[in-house]
Amino acid sequence: MSINFDDYKCQFCGKVSTNFVFAAFVCDNPECIEKARIERGGPGGHMKRKAEGKPIIPDYPDKR
Ligand SMILES: [Zn+2]
């Protein structure tokens, strides 16, 4: 499976994404990558969720 990054925008600044990190599309701005990492719960965050039997994609309850 390949990802066409042109179809996705950076979730933080809205530019065309170039990376998929921590389950977020981001551009190559280190700040955006860092935001994705923090939003994800840090390194291994999604694996931790997986181990707990939760969905890998978080539902961000504090943003509703
Ligand atoms: Zn960005």
PDB file of the backbone (N, CA, C, O) and the ligand in Angstrom, with CONECT records:
HET     ZN  A 101       1
ATOM      1  N   MET A   1       0.847  -1.198   0.000  1.00  0.00           N
ATOM      2  CA  MET A   1       0.000   0.000   0.000  1.00  0.00           C
ATOM      3  C   MET A   1       0.873   1.235   0.000  1.00  0.00           C
ATOM      4  O   MET A   1       1.781   1.364   0.821  1.00  0.00           O
ATOM      5  N   SER A   2       0.602   2.134  -0.911  1.00  0.00           N
ATOM      6  CA  SER A   2       1.361   3.383  -0.927  1.00  0.00           C
ATOM      7  C   SER A   2       0.441   4.542  -0.594  1.00  0.00           C
ATOM      8  O   SER A   2      -0.765   4.502  -0.842  1.00  0.00           O
ATOM      9  N   ILE A   3       1.034   5.556  -0.034  1.00  0.00           N
ATOM     10  CA  ILE A   3       0.270   6.742   0.345  1.00  0.00           C
ATOM     11  C   ILE A   3       0.636   7.875  -0.599  1.00  0.00           C
ATOM     12  O   ILE A   3       1.811   8.187  -0.792  1.00  0.00           O
ATOM     13  N   ASN A   4      -0.374   8.478  -1.175  1.00  0.00           N
ATOM     14  CA  ASN A   4      -0.131   9.657  -1.999  1.00  0.00           C
ATOM     15  C   ASN A   4      -0.219  10.886  -1.100  1.00  0.00           C
ATOM     16  O   ASN A   4      -1.312  11.350  -0.774  1.00  0.00           O
ATOM     17  N   PHE A   5       0.912  11.397  -0.711  1.00  0.00           N
ATOM     18  CA  PHE A   5       0.938  12.490   0.259  1.00  0.00           C
ATOM     19  C   PHE A   5       0.266  13.755  -0.276  1.00  0.00           C
ATOM     20  O   PHE A   5      -0.184  14.604   0.494  1.00  0.00           O
ATOM     21  N   ASP A   6       0.205  13.868  -1.592  1.00  0.00           N
ATOM     22  CA  ASP A   6      -0.449  15.050  -2.167  1.00  0.00           C
ATOM     23  C   ASP A   6      -1.926  15.107  -1.785  1.00  0.00           C
ATOM     24  O   ASP A   6      -2.549  16.168  -1.819  1.00  0.00           O
ATOM     25  N   ASP A   7      -2.470  13.955  -1.423  1.00  0.00           N
ATOM     26  CA  ASP A   7      -3.882  13.907  -1.064  1.00  0.00           C
ATOM     27  C   ASP A   7      -4.125  14.298   0.390  1.00  0.00           C
ATOM     28  O   ASP A   7      -5.272  14.431   0.817  1.00  0.00           O
ATOM     29  N   TYR A   8      -3.063  14.479   1.138  1.00  0.00           N
ATOM     30  CA  TYR A   8      -3.217  14.746   2.568  1.00  0.00           C
ATOM     31  C   TYR A   8      -2.506  16.028   2.947  1.00  0.00           C
ATOM     32  O   TYR A   8      -1.438  16.355   2.429  1.00  0.00           O
ATOM     33  N   LYS A   9      -3.128  16.738   3.863  1.00  0.00           N
ATOM     34  CA  LYS A   9      -2.521  17.965   4.343  1.00  0.00           C
ATOM     35  C   LYS A   9      -1.952  17.733   5.734  1.00  0.00           C
ATOM     36  O   LYS A   9      -2.406  16.863   6.478  1.00  0.00           O
ATOM     37  N   CYS A  10      -0.957  18.526   6.060  1.00  0.00           N
ATOM     38  CA  CYS A  10      -0.416  18.497   7.409  1.00  0.00           C
ATOM     39  C   CYS A  10      -1.544  18.816   8.381  1.00  0.00           C
ATOM     40  O   CYS A  10      -2.276  19.789   8.198  1.00  0.00           O
ATOM     41  N   GLN A  11      -1.676  18.010   9.392  1.00  0.00           N
ATOM     42  CA  GLN A  11      -2.789  18.186  10.331  1.00  0.00           C
ATOM     43  C   GLN A  11      -2.600  19.415  11.214  1.00  0.00           C
ATOM     44  O   GLN A  11      -3.522  19.821  11.922  1.00  0.00           O
ATOM     45  N   PHE A  12      -1.425  19.997  11.175  1.00  0.00           N
ATOM     46  CA  PHE A  12      -1.142  21.079  12.117  1.00  0.00           C
ATOM     47  C   PHE A  12      -1.006  22.431  11.445  1.00  0.00           C
ATOM     48  O   PHE A  12      -1.418  23.440  12.017  1.00  0.00           O
ATOM     49  N   CYS A  13      -0.443  22.481  10.256  1.00  0.00           N
ATOM     50  CA  CYS A  13      -0.295  23.786   9.598  1.00  0.00           C
ATOM     51  C   CYS A  13      -1.028  23.837   8.266  1.00  0.00           C
ATOM     52  O   CYS A  13      -1.148  24.912   7.678  1.00  0.00           O
ATOM     53  N   GLY A  14      -1.525  22.696   7.770  1.00  0.00           N
ATOM     54  CA  GLY A  14      -2.348  22.711   6.574  1.00  0.00           C
ATOM     55  C   GLY A  14      -1.575  22.641   5.267  1.00  0.00           C
ATOM     56  O   GLY A  14      -2.174  22.640   4.191  1.00  0.00           O
ATOM     57  N   LYS A  15      -0.249  22.582   5.350  1.00  0.00           N
ATOM     58  CA  LYS A  15       0.534  22.425   4.128  1.00  0.00           C
ATOM     59  C   LYS A  15       0.433  20.985   3.645  1.00  0.00           C
ATOM     60  O   LYS A  15       0.002  20.102   4.387  1.00  0.00           O
ATOM     61  N   VAL A  16       0.828  20.755   2.412  1.00  0.00           N
ATOM     62  CA  VAL A  16       0.826  19.386   1.902  1.00  0.00           C
ATOM     63  C   VAL A  16       1.770  18.552   2.752  1.00  0.00           C
ATOM     64  O   VAL A  16       2.896  18.955   3.042  1.00  0.00           O
ATOM     65  N   SER A  17       1.290  17.392   3.141  1.00  0.00           N
ATOM     66  CA  SER A  17       2.096  16.563   4.022  1.00  0.00           C
ATOM     67  C   SER A  17       3.191  15.848   3.249  1.00  0.00           C
ATOM     68  O   SER A  17       3.064  15.584   2.054  1.00  0.00           O
ATOM     69  N   THR A  18       4.240  15.550   3.942  1.00  0.00           N
ATOM     70  CA  THR A  18       5.340  14.797   3.352  1.00  0.00           C
ATOM     71  C   THR A  18       5.698  13.597   4.212  1.00  0.00           C
ATOM     72  O   THR A  18       6.503  12.754   3.816  1.00  0.00           O
ATOM     73  N   ASN A  19       5.103  13.528   5.376  1.00  0.00           N
ATOM     74  CA  ASN A  19       5.427  12.449   6.295  1.00  0.00           C
ATOM     75  C   ASN A  19       4.158  11.900   6.919  1.00  0.00           C
ATOM     76  O   ASN A  19       3.146  12.589   7.043  1.00  0.00           O
ATOM     77  N   PHE A  20       4.245  10.645   7.306  1.00  0.00           N
ATOM     78  CA  PHE A  20       3.179  10.063   8.113  1.00  0.00           C
ATOM     79  C   PHE A  20       3.848   9.552   9.374  1.00  0.00           C
ATOM     80  O   PHE A  20       4.477   8.494   9.375  1.00  0.00           O
ATOM     81  N   VAL A  21       3.705  10.313  10.442  1.00  0.00           N
ATOM     82  CA  VAL A  21       4.363   9.946  11.692  1.00  0.00           C
ATOM     83  C   VAL A  21       3.345   9.923  12.815  1.00  0.00           C
ATOM     84  O   VAL A  21       2.436  10.752  12.863  1.00  0.00           O
ATOM     85  N   PHE A  22       3.502   8.980  13.707  1.00  0.00           N
ATOM     86  CA  PHE A  22       2.624   8.893  14.872  1.00  0.00           C
ATOM     87  C   PHE A  22       1.156   8.948  14.456  1.00  0.00           C
ATOM     88  O   PHE A  22       0.329   9.586  15.109  1.00  0.00           O
ATOM     89  N   ALA A  23       0.855   8.264  13.356  1.00  0.00           N
ATOM     90  CA  ALA A  23      -0.511   8.179  12.845  1.00  0.00           C
ATOM     91  C   ALA A  23      -1.099   9.529  12.502  1.00  0.00           C
ATOM     92  O   ALA A  23      -2.307   9.735  12.612  1.00  0.00           O
ATOM     93  N   ALA A  24      -0.238  10.455  12.083  1.00  0.00           N
ATOM     94  CA  ALA A  24      -0.716  11.768  11.656  1.00  0.00           C
ATOM     95  C   ALA A  24       0.033  12.173  10.391  1.00  0.00           C
ATOM     96  O   ALA A  24       1.232  11.930  10.253  1.00  0.00           O
ATOM     97  N   PHE A  25      -0.692  12.788   9.484  1.00  0.00           N
ATOM     98  CA  PHE A  25      -0.020  13.347   8.316  1.00  0.00           C
ATOM     99  C   PHE A  25       0.546  14.692   8.688  1.00  0.00           C
ATOM    100  O   PHE A  25      -0.165  15.556   9.202  1.00  0.00           O
ATOM    101  N   VAL A  26       1.821  14.870   8.432  1.00  0.00           N
ATOM    102  CA  VAL A  26       2.473  16.127   8.756  1.00  0.00           C
ATOM    103  C   VAL A  26       3.398  16.528   7.619  1.00  0.00           C
ATOM    104  O   VAL A  26       3.799  15.703   6.798  1.00  0.00           O
ATOM    105  N   CYS A  27       3.728  17.816   7.590  1.00  0.00           N
ATOM    106  CA  CYS A  27       4.725  18.285   6.640  1.00  0.00           C
ATOM    107  C   CYS A  27       6.104  17.979   7.219  1.00  0.00           C
ATOM    108  O   CYS A  27       6.226  17.245   8.200  1.00  0.00           O
ATOM    109  N   ASP A  28       7.135  18.546   6.606  1.00  0.00           N
ATOM    110  CA  ASP A  28       8.478  18.225   7.101  1.00  0.00           C
ATOM    111  C   ASP A  28       8.947  19.215   8.161  1.00  0.00           C
ATOM    112  O   ASP A  28      10.127  19.239   8.511  1.00  0.00           O
ATOM    113  N   ASN A  29       8.038  20.023   8.666  1.00  0.00           N
ATOM    114  CA  ASN A  29       8.387  20.947   9.737  1.00  0.00           C
ATOM    115  C   ASN A  29       8.540  20.180  11.053  1.00  0.00           C
ATOM    116  O   ASN A  29       7.601  19.526  11.509  1.00  0.00           O
ATOM    117  N   PRO A  30       9.720  20.263  11.655  1.00  0.00           N
ATOM    118  CA  PRO A  30       9.938  19.522  12.909  1.00  0.00           C
ATOM    119  C   PRO A  30       8.915  19.868  13.980  1.00  0.00           C
ATOM    120  O   PRO A  30       8.576  19.028  14.813  1.00  0.00           O
ATOM    121  N   GLU A  31       8.422  21.104  13.960  1.00  0.00           N
ATOM    122  CA  GLU A  31       7.420  21.495  14.958  1.00  0.00           C
ATOM    123  C   GLU A  31       6.140  20.697  14.791  1.00  0.00           C
ATOM    124  O   GLU A  31       5.518  20.290  15.773  1.00  0.00           O
ATOM    125  N   CYS A  32       5.752  20.477  13.550  1.00  0.00           N
ATOM    126  CA  CYS A  32       4.530  19.710  13.298  1.00  0.00           C
ATOM    127  C   CYS A  32       4.741  18.253  13.685  1.00  0.00           C
ATOM    128  O   CYS A  32       3.847  17.615  14.241  1.00  0.00           O
ATOM    129  N   ILE A  33       5.913  17.737  13.391  1.00  0.00           N
ATOM    130  CA  ILE A  33       6.212  16.354  13.764  1.00  0.00           C
ATOM    131  C   ILE A  33       6.191  16.207  15.276  1.00  0.00           C
ATOM    132  O   ILE A  33       5.699  15.214  15.812  1.00  0.00           O
ATOM    133  N   GLU A  34       6.729  17.207  15.951  1.00  0.00           N
ATOM    134  CA  GLU A  34       6.731  17.177  17.408  1.00  0.00           C
ATOM    135  C   GLU A  34       5.303  17.227  17.954  1.00  0.00           C
ATOM    136  O   GLU A  34       4.968  16.526  18.909  1.00  0.00           O
ATOM    137  N   LYS A  35       4.465  18.066  17.335  1.00  0.00           N
ATOM    138  CA  LYS A  35       3.063  18.144  17.771  1.00  0.00           C
ATOM    139  C   LYS A  35       2.372  16.799  17.593  1.00  0.00           C
ATOM    140  O   LYS A  35       1.609  16.357  18.451  1.00  0.00           O
ATOM    141  N   ALA A  36       2.653  16.160  16.464  1.00  0.00           N
ATOM    142  CA  ALA A  36       2.059  14.843  16.217  1.00  0.00           C
ATOM    143  C   ALA A  36       2.507  13.862  17.292  1.00  0.00           C
ATOM    144  O   ALA A  36       1.718  13.055  17.784  1.00  0.00           O
ATOM    145  N   ARG A  37       3.763  13.942  17.642  1.00  0.00           N
ATOM    146  CA  ARG A  37       4.310  13.020  18.641  1.00  0.00           C
ATOM    147  C   ARG A  37       3.626  13.244  19.991  1.00  0.00           C
ATOM    148  O   ARG A  37       3.250  12.287  20.667  1.00  0.00           O
ATOM    149  N   ILE A  38       3.469  14.498  20.374  1.00  0.00           N
ATOM    150  CA  ILE A  38       2.859  14.810  21.668  1.00  0.00           C
ATOM    151  C   ILE A  38       1.398  14.397  21.675  1.00  0.00           C
ATOM    152  O   ILE A  38       0.910  13.815  22.644  1.00  0.00           O
ATOM    153  N   GLU A  39       0.700  14.704  20.577  1.00  0.00           N
ATOM    154  CA  GLU A  39      -0.719  14.370  20.490  1.00  0.00           C
ATOM    155  C   GLU A  39      -0.932  12.862  20.581  1.00  0.00           C
ATOM    156  O   GLU A  39      -1.975  12.388  21.032  1.00  0.00           O
ATOM    157  N   ARG A  40       0.055  12.145  20.151  1.00  0.00           N
ATOM    158  CA  ARG A  40      -0.018  10.692  20.078  1.00  0.00           C
ATOM    159  C   ARG A  40       0.282  10.065  21.420  1.00  0.00           C
ATOM    160  O   ARG A  40       0.037   8.873  21.606  1.00  0.00           O
ATOM    161  N   GLY A  41       0.799  10.821  22.347  1.00  0.00           N
ATOM    162  CA  GLY A  41       1.146  10.249  23.640  1.00  0.00           C
ATOM    163  C   GLY A  41       2.601   9.833  23.721  1.00  0.00           C
ATOM    164  O   GLY A  41       2.978   9.029  24.574  1.00  0.00           O
ATOM    165  N   GLY A  42       3.420  10.382  22.830  1.00  0.00           N
ATOM    166  CA  GLY A  42       4.841  10.094  22.883  1.00  0.00           C
ATOM    167  C   GLY A  42       5.205   8.819  22.154  1.00  0.00           C
ATOM    168  O   GLY A  42       4.332   8.134  21.621  1.00  0.00           O
ATOM    169  N   PRO A  43       6.472   8.499  22.127  1.00  0.00           N
ATOM    170  CA  PRO A  43       6.936   7.308  21.415  1.00  0.00           C
ATOM    171  C   PRO A  43       6.238   6.059  21.934  1.00  0.00           C
ATOM    172  O   PRO A  43       6.155   5.831  23.141  1.00  0.00           O
ATOM    173  N   GLY A  44       5.741   5.259  21.008  1.00  0.00           N
ATOM    174  CA  GLY A  44       5.086   4.017  21.414  1.00  0.00           C
ATOM    175  C   GLY A  44       3.672   4.214  21.915  1.00  0.00           C
ATOM    176  O   GLY A  44       3.048   3.270  22.399  1.00  0.00           O
ATOM    177  N   GLY A  45       3.159   5.429  21.805  1.00  0.00           N
ATOM    178  CA  GLY A  45       1.823   5.701  22.325  1.00  0.00           C
ATOM    179  C   GLY A  45       0.758   4.826  21.711  1.00  0.00           C
ATOM    180  O   GLY A  45      -0.125   4.319  22.401  1.00  0.00           O
ATOM    181  N   HIS A  46       0.851   4.651  20.376  1.00  0.00           N
ATOM    182  CA  HIS A  46      -0.189   3.857  19.738  1.00  0.00           C
ATOM    183  C   HIS A  46      -0.031   2.380  20.060  1.00  0.00           C
ATOM    184  O   HIS A  46      -1.015   1.643  20.124  1.00  0.00           O
ATOM    185  N   MET A  47       1.213   1.950  20.264  1.00  0.00           N
ATOM    186  CA  MET A  47       1.405   0.549  20.622  1.00  0.00           C
ATOM    187  C   MET A  47       0.886   0.294  22.032  1.00  0.00           C
ATOM    188  O   MET A  47       0.397  -0.792  22.344  1.00  0.00           O
ATOM    189  N   LYS A  48       1.001   1.308  22.872  1.00  0.00           N
ATOM    190  CA  LYS A  48       0.481   1.179  24.226  1.00  0.00           C
ATOM    191  C   LYS A  48      -1.039   1.034  24.179  1.00  0.00           C
ATOM    192  O   LYS A  48      -1.619   0.207  24.882  1.00  0.00           O
ATOM    193  N   ARG A  49      -1.669   1.845  23.345  1.00  0.00           N
ATOM    194  CA  ARG A  49      -3.127   1.746  23.189  1.00  0.00           C
ATOM    195  C   ARG A  49      -3.510   0.365  22.666  1.00  0.00           C
ATOM    196  O   ARG A  49      -4.481  -0.245  23.113  1.00  0.00           O
ATOM    197  N   LYS A  50      -2.732  -0.102  21.720  1.00  0.00           N
ATOM    198  CA  LYS A  50      -3.014  -1.398  21.124  1.00  0.00           C
ATOM    199  C   LYS A  50      -2.925  -2.486  22.198  1.00  0.00           C
ATOM    200  O   LYS A  50      -3.760  -3.387  22.260  1.00  0.00           O
ATOM    201  N   ALA A  51      -1.898  -2.381  23.036  1.00  0.00           N
ATOM    202  CA  ALA A  51      -1.709  -3.365  24.091  1.00  0.00           C
ATOM    203  C   ALA A  51      -2.858  -3.336  25.090  1.00  0.00           C
ATOM    204  O   ALA A  51      -3.178  -4.345  25.718  1.00  0.00           O
ATOM    205  N   GLU A  52      -3.479  -2.158  25.226  1.00  0.00           N
ATOM    206  CA  GLU A  52      -4.606  -2.027  26.147  1.00  0.00           C
ATOM    207  C   GLU A  52      -5.921  -2.435  25.505  1.00  0.00           C
ATOM    208  O   GLU A  52      -6.972  -2.414  26.144  1.00  0.00           O
ATOM    209  N   GLY A  53      -5.847  -2.807  24.224  1.00  0.00           N
ATOM    210  CA  GLY A  53      -7.040  -3.241  23.522  1.00  0.00           C
ATOM    211  C   GLY A  53      -7.883  -2.099  23.005  1.00  0.00           C
ATOM    212  O   GLY A  53      -9.039  -2.294  22.629  1.00  0.00           O
ATOM    213  N   LYS A  54      -7.309  -0.900  22.983  1.00  0.00           N
ATOM    214  CA  LYS A  54      -8.045   0.260  22.476  1.00  0.00           C
ATOM    215  C   LYS A  54      -7.736   0.444  20.996  1.00  0.00           C
ATOM    216  O   LYS A  54      -6.738  -0.081  20.503  1.00  0.00           O
ATOM    217  N   PRO A  55      -8.575   1.178  20.288  1.00  0.00           N
ATOM    218  CA  PRO A  55      -8.285   1.458  18.883  1.00  0.00           C
ATOM    219  C   PRO A  55      -6.981   2.244  18.770  1.00  0.00           C
ATOM    220  O   PRO A  55      -6.647   3.042  19.646  1.00  0.00           O
ATOM    221  N   ILE A  56      -6.259   2.009  17.694  1.00  0.00           N
ATOM    222  CA  ILE A  56      -4.994   2.717  17.514  1.00  0.00           C
ATOM    223  C   ILE A  56      -5.240   4.198  17.271  1.00  0.00           C
ATOM    224  O   ILE A  56      -4.468   5.048  17.713  1.00  0.00           O
ATOM    225  N   ILE A  57      -6.324   4.496  16.562  1.00  0.00           N
ATOM    226  CA  ILE A  57      -6.628   5.909  16.310  1.00  0.00           C
ATOM    227  C   ILE A  57      -7.327   6.474  17.541  1.00  0.00           C
ATOM    228  O   ILE A  57      -8.421   6.026  17.886  1.00  0.00           O
ATOM    229  N   PRO A  58      -6.719   7.442  18.203  1.00  0.00           N
ATOM    230  CA  PRO A  58      -7.324   8.006  19.413  1.00  0.00           C
ATOM    231  C   PRO A  58      -8.555   8.844  19.075  1.00  0.00           C
ATOM    232  O   PRO A  58      -8.699   9.320  17.949  1.00  0.00           O
ATOM    233  N   ASP A  59      -9.419   9.019  20.032  1.00  0.00           N
ATOM    234  CA  ASP A  59     -10.636   9.778  19.738  1.00  0.00           C
ATOM    235  C   ASP A  59     -10.597  11.177  20.334  1.00  0.00           C
ATOM    236  O   ASP A  59     -11.590  11.901  20.268  1.00  0.00           O
ATOM    237  N   TYR A  60      -9.488  11.562  20.903  1.00  0.00           N
ATOM    238  CA  TYR A  60      -9.282  12.930  21.376  1.00  0.00           C
ATOM    239  C   TYR A  60     -10.485  13.453  22.166  1.00  0.00           C
ATOM    240  O   TYR A  60     -11.113  14.421  21.738  1.00  0.00           O
ATOM    241  N   PRO A  61     -10.813  12.860  23.271  1.00  0.00           N
ATOM    242  CA  PRO A  61     -12.019  13.272  24.013  1.00  0.00           C
ATOM    243  C   PRO A  61     -11.976  14.722  24.463  1.00  0.00           C
ATOM    244  O   PRO A  61     -13.028  15.322  24.683  1.00  0.00           O
ATOM    245  N   ASP A  62     -10.793  15.302  24.606  1.00  0.00           N
ATOM    246  CA  ASP A  62     -10.723  16.684  25.100  1.00  0.00           C
ATOM    247  C   ASP A  62     -10.892  17.700  23.994  1.00  0.00           C
ATOM    248  O   ASP A  62     -10.800  18.901  24.248  1.00  0.00           O
ATOM    249  N   LYS A  63     -11.140  17.253  22.762  1.00  0.00           N
ATOM    250  CA  LYS A  63     -11.272  18.209  21.656  1.00  0.00           C
ATOM    251  C   LYS A  63     -12.685  18.236  21.100  1.00  0.00           C
ATOM    252  O   LYS A  63     -12.938  18.856  20.067  1.00  0.00           O
ATOM    253  N   ARG A  64     -13.589  17.579  21.766  1.00  0.00           N
ATOM    254  CA  ARG A  64     -14.946  17.563  21.253  1.00  0.00           C
ATOM    255  C   ARG A  64     -15.709  18.811  21.663  1.00  0.00           C
ATOM    256  O   ARG A  64     -16.879  18.963  21.313  1.00  0.00           O
TER     257      ARG A  64
HETATM  258 ZN    ZN A 101       2.996  21.258   9.181  1.00  0.00          ZN2+
END
